Amino acid sequence: MSCCFEGENPNVRKSYWYTLLGGCARGVWSFSVLSGYLYVLSNGSNWSVGLAEGIQGGAQAFVAIFGGVLADSWRRDRVLGLAGIVGLIA
C-alpha cells in the first residue's frame, strides 16, 4: 500500500484512513445493521426500533442545522477543526 502514497503529503494517508474507518463505523451505526440489531435486542418490537431511529434522525437534523449556522458564521478551517475534534470525541 505504500506505493500508492509515495511522494504524498502524510496528511493524505491519514485522511484516507480516517475516511475508511469513519465510513465503516457510519455503516454500522446509521444503516440497516443498527436497525436489525435493535430489532433483535428488543424481542421483535418495531416501536422500539422506530423510536431509536427517530431519535437518531432528530439528532442528525439538529446537528446539521447547527453545523450550517457555524459554517456560515466562522472560517472554514475552524469549523473543520471543530468537526474533527467532535468526531474524535464521539
N, C-alpha and C positions, 0 to 999 in steps of 0.2 A: 504494500500500500504506500510505501514511502516514495515510489516512483511517481505517483500521482501528484505529490506535493513538493517535488524538487523545485527549489527556487521560489517557492511561495512564501508569503508572509506567515509566521506562526499563528497569527490570529485566524487565518483562513482555515487551517486544520481544526482549531478549537471551535470555530463556527460550524463546520460540518459535523463534528461530533455532537455538539450541543443540539443542533437541529435533528440529527438522527435519534438521539436519546429522548429529546423532547417529543418528537413525533410518536415514538413507541409508547411513551407514558400517556400522551394525549389519546392515542388509540385505545388504550385500556380504559382510561377514565371517561372519555366522552362518548364513545360509540357503543356498539352492541354488547361488548364484553361486560361492561358495568351493569347494564340492564339485566342481562341474563344471570349474572352473579347475584344481584339483588333479588331477583325473582326466586332463585333457589333458596337464598337465605331467609326470605320472608314466607316460606312454605307456599309459594304459588299465589301470593297476593299482588294483584295488578295495582291496587290502590297504593300500596307501599312503594312500588316501583315508580308509579306516576308522581307521587309526592316527592320522592328523591330527585327525579329528573326535572320536575318543575322548579324545585329549589335551586338546582344547578343552573337551569336556564335563566332564572331570575338573577342569580349572582353574576352570570356572564353578561347579562344586559346592563346591570348596574355598573360593572367594571368597564364595559365598553363605552358607556356614556361618560364616566369619569375620565377614562383614558383619552377620549376625544376632546374633552374640555382642556385637559393638560396639554395635549398636542397642539391645541390652538393658542395656548397662552404661554407655554415655555419653549425654550430652544429644543431642537430635535435631539441633540446629544444628551441633554439632561433627562428627557423623557425616556430615551432608550436605556440610559444608565439606571434610572429608577425601575424600569420594567425588568431589567436583568437582575437587579437585587431582589425584587419581589418574587421573580421566578425562581431564584435560588432558595429563598426562604420557604416558598410554598412547596 
